[in-house]
């Protein structure tokens, strides 16, 4: 079956034979006592890639944001301002942090005006805002207004926290109409041309790089404070040696072939959008990100198209956007897909549409 449900955007899979050998999968002690072999090297590479001073590795973004939001929310004057459309892990971490002290407020998704209003209200109350958001939202297919968010946070003595899981490895510096992803894969701050001053960037490497671990990048002082204060670095296992090896291999491979992979990925996404447009499906948003969602005439129609695709050997997803509960037909394109895979999906949908038209004519 042709699979459009995997988020390995650059197609990295890391077979065991590619990762070399290690004497132990885990050291049996937390990162607070000793970093696993290779962790510091990979973290330094990721810091350079994202334009940050320093970085550190964690097992997942849940571990990362659980500790980070508690750290940044310390003190009676802190308030977490969370983008309402952020990924659930950020909501869980913010709710957990609030149990430990800081106040918590949601603002409208990717709405800089709403954030500015909330930040002004907080400032009048003597509160310091910690703005929390995703760098890219696949639900509405938009990049966050990070420049506005960063300026608002800075103007009110606060900071910005970005979950950049979607963008890391895909988006990069100097985007253009002919190269909308930009170059290098360094993520959202690179794409927006922003400095990582007053910004903490958390991201999983599981999507862009196919490695099941996360990285926190930012200023040297912030990362040092995090490493000192993090409770998950004390009470949870660190990333495994295998995951760190996978991350190192992914970064090395991306340095050599990443531009070619992103160019191929872009071509496949554009072909998918064109193919599905020809059979009457409208894409959500205009950005050619690897996650593409489409709307049909009704909810039953979307569900039926999903069923027809599965019957025709094409696995897709039924997803909900940040705008509402109605399901969308979603394709996740990777660099391992082929033109034939895209055309297969188009053929199945064309037959489904022809069958629906014939049934309507008969009635």
C-alpha positions as CSV (number, residue, x, y, z in Angstrom):
1,X,0.0,0.0,0.0
2,X,1.2,3.5,-0.8
3,X,1.6,5.3,2.5
4,X,0.8,9.0,2.9
5,X,0.6,8.7,6.7
6,X,4.3,8.8,7.7
7,X,5.9,12.1,8.9
8,X,9.4,11.1,8.0
9,X,9.6,14.2,5.7
10,X,13.1,13.7,4.3
11,X,12.7,10.0,4.1
12,X,15.3,9.1,6.7
13,X,14.7,5.6,8.3
14,X,18.0,4.6,10.0
15,X,18.3,0.9,9.6
16,X,20.3,-0.7,12.3
17,X,23.1,-1.6,9.9
18,X,23.7,2.2,9.3
19,X,24.2,3.2,12.9
20,X,27.4,1.3,13.7
21,X,28.0,-0.5,17.0
22,X,27.8,0.6,20.6
23,X,28.8,-1.2,23.9
24,X,25.5,-0.3,25.7
25,X,22.1,1.1,24.5
26,X,21.9,3.2,27.7
27,X,24.4,4.0,30.5
28,X,21.8,3.4,33.3
29,X,22.2,6.9,34.7
30,X,20.5,10.2,34.1
31,X,21.8,13.0,31.9
32,X,22.3,15.1,35.0
33,X,25.1,12.8,36.0
34,X,26.6,12.1,32.5
35,X,25.6,12.8,29.0
36,X,25.3,9.7,26.7
37,X,28.1,9.3,24.2
38,X,27.8,11.6,21.3
39,X,25.1,13.8,22.9
40,X,27.2,17.0,23.2
41,X,28.5,16.7,19.6
42,X,25.0,16.3,18.2
43,X,23.7,19.2,20.4
44,X,26.4,21.5,19.2
45,X,25.6,20.7,15.5
46,X,21.9,21.4,16.1
47,X,22.7,24.7,17.8
48,X,24.8,25.8,14.8
49,X,22.1,24.7,12.4
50,X,19.4,26.7,14.2
51,X,21.6,29.8,14.8
52,X,21.6,29.4,18.5
53,X,24.4,29.7,21.0
54,X,23.9,26.3,22.7
55,X,21.7,23.3,22.8
56,X,21.0,20.1,24.8
57,X,19.2,16.9,24.0
58,X,16.2,15.3,25.6
59,X,14.2,12.1,25.0
60,X,11.1,14.0,23.7
61,X,9.4,17.4,23.5
62,X,7.2,16.4,26.4
63,X,10.2,16.1,28.6
64,X,11.6,19.3,27.2
65,X,8.6,21.6,27.5
66,X,7.5,20.2,30.8
67,X,10.7,21.5,32.3
68,X,11.2,24.6,30.2
69,X,7.8,26.2,30.9
70,X,8.3,25.6,34.6
71,X,11.7,27.2,34.4
72,X,10.6,30.2,32.4
73,X,7.4,30.6,34.5
74,X,9.1,30.8,37.8
75,X,8.3,33.8,40.0
76,X,5.1,35.6,40.8
77,X,5.4,37.9,37.8
78,X,5.4,35.3,35.1
79,X,2.4,34.5,32.8
80,X,2.3,31.9,30.0
81,X,0.6,33.2,26.9
82,X,-0.1,30.2,24.8
83,X,-1.2,30.2,21.2
84,X,-4.6,28.4,21.2
85,X,-3.7,26.3,18.1
86,X,-0.5,25.0,19.5
87,X,0.3,21.3,19.4
88,X,-1.3,19.4,22.4
89,X,2.1,18.7,24.1
90,X,2.5,22.5,24.6
91,X,-0.9,22.7,26.2
92,X,-0.1,19.7,28.5
93,X,3.2,21.3,29.5
94,X,1.6,24.7,30.1
95,X,-1.1,23.2,32.3
96,X,1.5,21.3,34.2
97,X,3.6,24.4,34.7
98,X,0.6,26.4,36.0
99,X,0.1,23.8,38.7
100,X,3.5,24.8,39.9
101,X,2.8,28.6,40.0
102,X,2.7,30.7,36.8
103,X,-0.6,32.0,35.4
104,X,-1.8,30.8,32.0
105,X,-3.7,32.5,29.2
106,X,-4.6,31.3,25.7
107,X,-4.8,33.8,22.8
108,X,-6.2,33.3,19.2
109,X,-4.2,31.2,16.9
110,X,-1.5,33.0,15.0
111,X,-3.1,36.3,15.8
112,X,-0.4,38.9,16.7
113,X,-3.0,41.5,17.5
114,X,-4.6,39.3,20.1
115,X,-1.2,38.5,21.6
116,X,-0.3,42.2,21.7
117,X,-3.6,42.9,23.6
118,X,-2.9,40.1,26.1
119,X,0.7,41.2,26.6
120,X,-0.4,44.8,27.3
121,X,-2.9,43.6,29.8
122,X,-0.2,41.5,31.5
123,X,2.2,44.5,31.5
124,X,-0.4,46.7,33.3
125,X,-0.7,44.0,35.9
126,X,3.0,43.9,36.4
127,X,3.4,40.4,34.7
128,X,6.2,39.2,32.5
129,X,4.9,37.3,29.4
130,X,6.3,34.0,28.2
131,X,4.8,33.6,24.7
132,X,4.5,29.9,23.6
133,X,3.6,28.7,20.0
134,X,4.4,26.3,17.2
135,X,6.7,27.5,14.4
136,X,4.5,26.0,11.7
137,X,0.9,24.7,11.9
138,X,0.1,21.8,9.5
139,X,-3.6,22.2,10.5
140,X,-4.0,25.5,8.8
141,X,-0.8,25.2,6.7
142,X,0.7,28.5,7.9
143,X,3.9,29.7,9.4
144,X,3.7,31.5,12.7
145,X,4.1,35.3,12.8
146,X,7.3,34.8,14.8
147,X,8.8,38.2,14.1
148,X,5.7,39.9,15.5
149,X,5.6,37.5,18.5
150,X,9.2,38.0,19.3
151,X,8.9,41.8,19.1
152,X,5.8,41.7,21.4
153,X,7.5,39.5,23.9
154,X,10.7,41.6,23.9
155,X,8.7,44.9,24.2
156,X,7.1,43.7,27.5
157,X,10.3,42.2,29.0
158,X,9.3,38.6,28.2
159,X,10.5,35.7,26.1
160,X,9.4,33.5,23.2
161,X,9.2,29.7,23.2
162,X,8.8,27.9,19.9
163,X,8.0,24.3,19.2
164,X,9.7,23.9,15.9
165,X,9.1,20.2,15.4
166,X,7.4,20.6,12.0
167,X,9.9,23.0,10.5
168,X,13.3,21.6,11.6
169,X,14.9,19.8,8.7
170,X,12.4,21.2,6.2
171,X,12.4,25.0,6.4
172,X,15.6,27.1,6.4
173,X,17.2,30.3,5.5
174,X,16.4,32.7,2.6
175,X,13.2,31.3,1.2
176,X,12.0,32.6,-2.2
177,X,9.1,31.9,-4.5
178,X,11.2,29.3,-6.4
179,X,12.5,27.8,-3.1
180,X,9.8,28.3,-0.5
181,X,11.4,26.0,2.0
182,X,14.6,28.0,2.1
183,X,18.0,26.4,2.5
184,X,19.8,24.3,5.2
185,X,16.8,23.0,7.2
186,X,17.6,25.1,10.2
187,X,13.9,25.7,11.0
188,X,11.6,28.6,11.6
189,X,13.9,31.2,12.9
190,X,16.3,30.7,10.0
191,X,13.3,30.9,7.6
192,X,12.1,34.2,9.1
193,X,15.7,35.5,9.3
194,X,15.4,36.0,13.1
195,X,18.1,36.0,15.7
196,X,17.7,33.5,18.6
197,X,18.0,36.2,21.2
198,X,15.3,35.9,23.9
199,X,14.0,32.8,22.0
200,X,13.9,29.2,23.2
201,X,13.5,26.6,20.4
202,X,12.3,23.1,21.2
203,X,11.9,20.5,18.5
204,X,11.7,16.8,18.0
205,X,14.0,15.3,15.4
206,X,11.5,12.5,14.7
207,X,9.9,14.1,11.7
208,X,12.5,16.0,9.7
209,X,15.4,13.7,10.7
210,X,13.7,10.5,11.7
211,X,15.5,10.3,15.1
212,X,13.3,9.9,18.2
213,X,14.8,12.6,20.5
214,X,14.4,16.3,21.0
215,X,16.6,19.3,21.2
216,X,16.4,22.6,23.2
217,X,18.3,25.4,21.5
218,X,18.8,29.0,22.6
219,X,21.1,31.3,24.5
220,X,24.0,29.8,26.3
221,X,22.8,31.1,29.7
222,X,19.3,29.7,29.2
223,X,20.5,26.3,28.2
224,X,22.9,26.2,31.1
225,X,20.1,27.1,33.5
226,X,17.9,24.4,32.0
227,X,20.5,21.7,32.3
228,X,21.0,22.7,35.9
229,X,17.2,22.9,36.8
230,X,15.7,20.2,34.7
231,X,13.9,17.5,36.7
232,X,13.5,15.2,33.7
233,X,17.3,15.2,33.3
234,X,17.4,13.8,36.9
235,X,14.4,11.5,37.0
236,X,14.0,10.3,33.4
237,X,16.3,8.3,31.1
238,X,18.2,10.4,28.6
239,X,18.0,9.7,24.8
240,X,19.4,6.3,23.9
241,X,22.7,5.9,22.3
242,X,20.9,4.5,19.2
243,X,18.7,7.6,18.9
244,X,21.8,9.9,19.2
245,X,23.6,7.8,16.6
246,X,20.5,8.2,14.3
247,X,20.5,12.0,14.9
248,X,24.2,12.2,14.0
249,X,23.8,10.2,10.8
250,X,20.8,12.3,9.9
251,X,22.6,15.6,10.3
252,X,25.6,14.3,8.4
253,X,23.4,13.0,5.5
254,X,21.4,16.3,5.4
255,X,24.6,18.3,5.1
256,X,25.4,16.3,2.0
257,X,22.1,15.7,0.4
258,X,19.5,17.7,2.2
259,X,19.1,20.4,-0.5
260,X,18.4,17.7,-3.1
261,X,15.9,15.9,-0.8
262,X,14.0,19.2,-0.1
263,X,13.9,20.0,-3.8
264,X,12.5,16.6,-4.6
265,X,10.0,16.9,-1.7
266,X,8.8,20.3,-3.0
267,X,8.2,18.9,-6.5
268,X,6.1,16.0,-5.1
269,X,4.0,18.3,-2.9
270,X,3.3,20.7,-5.8
271,X,2.3,17.7,-8.0
272,X,0.0,16.5,-5.3
273,X,-1.7,19.9,-5.0
274,X,-2.1,20.1,-8.8
275,X,-3.4,16.5,-9.1
276,X,-6.0,16.8,-6.4
277,X,-7.1,20.2,-7.7
278,X,-7.8,18.6,-11.0
279,X,-10.3,16.2,-9.3
280,X,-12.1,19.0,-7.5
281,X,-10.4,19.0,-4.1
282,X,-9.3,22.3,-2.5
283,X,-6.1,22.4,-0.5
284,X,-6.0,24.2,2.8
285,X,-3.6,27.1,2.6
286,X,-1.2,27.9,-0.2
287,X,2.1,26.8,1.4
288,X,3.6,23.6,-0.2
289,X,4.5,22.0,3.2
290,X,4.8,18.1,3.2
291,X,1.5,17.9,5.2
292,X,-1.3,18.7,2.8
293,X,-5.0,18.7,3.8
294,X,-7.9,18.9,1.4
295,X,-11.6,19.7,1.8
296,X,-14.6,18.2,-0.1
297,X,-18.3,19.1,-0.3
298,X,-19.2,17.5,3.0
299,X,-18.0,15.4,5.9
300,X,-19.5,12.2,4.4
301,X,-17.8,13.0,1.2
302,X,-14.4,13.3,2.9
303,X,-14.9,10.0,4.7
304,X,-16.0,8.3,1.5
305,X,-12.9,9.5,-0.3
306,X,-10.7,8.3,2.5
307,X,-12.4,4.9,2.2
308,X,-12.0,4.8,-1.6
309,X,-8.3,5.6,-1.3
310,X,-7.7,2.9,1.2
311,X,-9.6,0.4,-1.1
312,X,-7.4,1.5,-3.9
313,X,-4.2,0.9,-2.0
314,X,-3.5,4.5,-0.8
315,X,-3.2,5.2,2.9
316,X,-4.2,8.7,4.0
317,X,-5.3,10.4,7.2
318,X,-8.6,12.0,8.4
319,X,-7.5,15.0,10.4
320,X,-9.1,18.0,12.0
321,X,-7.7,21.5,11.5
322,X,-7.2,24.2,14.2
323,X,-10.2,26.0,12.7
324,X,-12.9,23.5,13.5
325,X,-14.0,19.8,14.0
326,X,-14.8,19.0,10.3
327,X,-12.5,16.3,9.0
328,X,-10.1,16.8,6.2
329,X,-8.4,14.4,3.9
330,X,-4.7,14.6,4.7
331,X,-1.6,13.4,2.8
332,X,1.9,13.5,4.3
333,X,4.4,13.5,1.5
334,X,8.0,12.4,2.0
335,X,11.1,12.5,-0.1
336,X,10.7,8.7,-0.5
337,X,7.5,9.0,-2.5
338,X,7.5,8.9,-6.2
339,X,5.6,10.6,-9.0
340,X,3.8,7.3,-9.5
341,X,2.6,7.4,-5.9
342,X,1.1,10.8,-6.4
343,X,-0.5,9.7,-9.7
344,X,-1.9,6.6,-8.1
345,X,-3.8,8.7,-5.5
346,X,-5.0,11.0,-8.3
347,X,-6.3,8.0,-10.4
348,X,-8.2,6.6,-7.4
349,X,-9.9,9.9,-6.7
350,X,-10.6,10.5,-10.4
351,X,-12.5,7.2,-10.5
352,X,-14.3,8.0,-7.3
353,X,-15.4,11.3,-8.8
354,X,-16.5,9.7,-12.1
355,X,-18.5,7.2,-10.1
356,X,-20.2,9.9,-8.1
357,X,-21.0,11.9,-11.2
358,X,-22.5,8.9,-12.9
359,X,-24.6,8.1,-9.9
360,X,-25.9,11.7,-9.8
361,X,-26.7,11.6,-13.5
362,X,-28.6,8.3,-13.1
363,X,-30.7,9.8,-10.3
